[in-house]
Amino acid sequence: MEKRRYYVSVQAKTIVPNQGDAPYELEIDATIDEKHRLERIFHQIDSYDEATAIQTAFIIPITNWSQENNDGYDYFLKQAYAMIYELGTEETRSHIRQMKILK
């Protein structure tokens, strides 16, 4: 499959094909299947974000569930950065290395 350039915002969890479509932090070269795989990872991160928001909104006490939720969020965030690193431009890879998130 043919790869094309995408512009990624991990914070906003967006992947856009045109540089001016949305703010972005990172650039990747990916097939459409790879783009969809990264979108699924972002969806998983959103799920953990929503669970945390519900817990906070209802002032649910900190429990093992909370820690599991945090662990899940961290896992998928690292998965996203690992995939972005794999598909990223040299500038993107350099940025991720400086973040030291993949250690």
C-alpha positions in Angstrom: 0.0 0.0 0.0 1.1 3.5 -0.7 2.2 5.7 2.2 1.3 9.4 2.5 2.2 12.1 4.9 -0.2 12.8 7.9 0.0 15.4 10.6 -0.7 14.1 14.1 -1.7 15.7 17.4 -1.5 13.3 20.3 -3.1 15.9 22.6 -6.1 16.3 20.3 -5.9 12.7 19.1 -6.2 13.8 15.5 -4.6 12.6 12.3 -5.1 14.8 9.3 -3.8 14.6 5.7 -3.3 18.4 5.2 -0.9 20.4 7.2 -3.3 23.3 7.7 -6.3 21.3 8.7 -5.6 21.3 12.4 -2.9 22.0 14.9 -0.3 19.2 15.1 2.8 18.2 16.9 4.2 15.3 14.8 4.4 14.1 11.2 4.2 10.5 10.0 4.2 8.6 6.7 1.6 5.9 6.8 -0.6 3.7 4.8 -4.4 4.1 5.3 -4.3 0.8 7.3 -1.6 2.2 9.6 -3.5 5.4 10.0 -6.6 3.5 11.0 -4.6 1.4 13.5 -3.3 4.6 15.1 -6.9 6.0 15.2 -8.0 2.9 17.1 -5.2 3.4 19.6 -6.4 7.0 20.0 -9.9 5.7 20.6 -8.7 3.5 23.4 -7.0 6.5 25.0 -10.3 8.4 24.8 -12.0 5.5 26.5 -9.7 5.8 29.5 -10.0 9.6 29.5 -13.8 9.3 29.7 -13.6 6.8 32.5 -11.4 9.1 34.5 -13.7 12.0 33.8 -16.7 10.0 35.1 -14.7 9.1 38.3 -13.7 12.7 38.9 -17.2 14.1 38.2 -18.8 11.8 40.7 -16.0 12.0 43.2 -15.6 8.2 43.2 -12.9 7.2 45.7 -9.5 6.1 44.4 -9.6 2.4 44.0 -7.8 -0.4 42.2 -10.1 0.4 39.3 -8.5 3.9 39.2 -5.0 2.5 39.1 -6.0 0.0 36.4 -7.6 2.9 34.4 -4.3 4.9 34.7 -2.3 1.9 33.7 -4.5 1.4 30.7 -4.2 5.0 29.7 -0.4 4.9 30.0 -0.2 1.6 28.0 -2.1 3.0 25.0 -0.4 6.3 25.2 3.0 4.5 24.9 1.6 2.4 22.1 0.6 5.5 20.2 4.0 7.1 20.6 5.7 3.8 19.6 3.7 3.7 16.4 4.2 7.3 15.7 8.0 6.8 16.2 7.9 3.9 13.8 6.1 5.8 11.1 7.5 9.2 11.9 9.8 11.5 10.0 13.3 12.0 11.3 12.2 15.2 13.1 9.3 13.3 14.7 11.6 10.5 15.8 14.0 13.0 17.3 11.2 14.8 19.2 10.0 11.5 20.6 13.5 10.4 21.6 13.9 13.7 23.5 10.6 13.1 25.3 12.0 9.8 26.6 8.5 8.3 26.7 9.5 5.0 25.1 12.0 3.9 27.8 
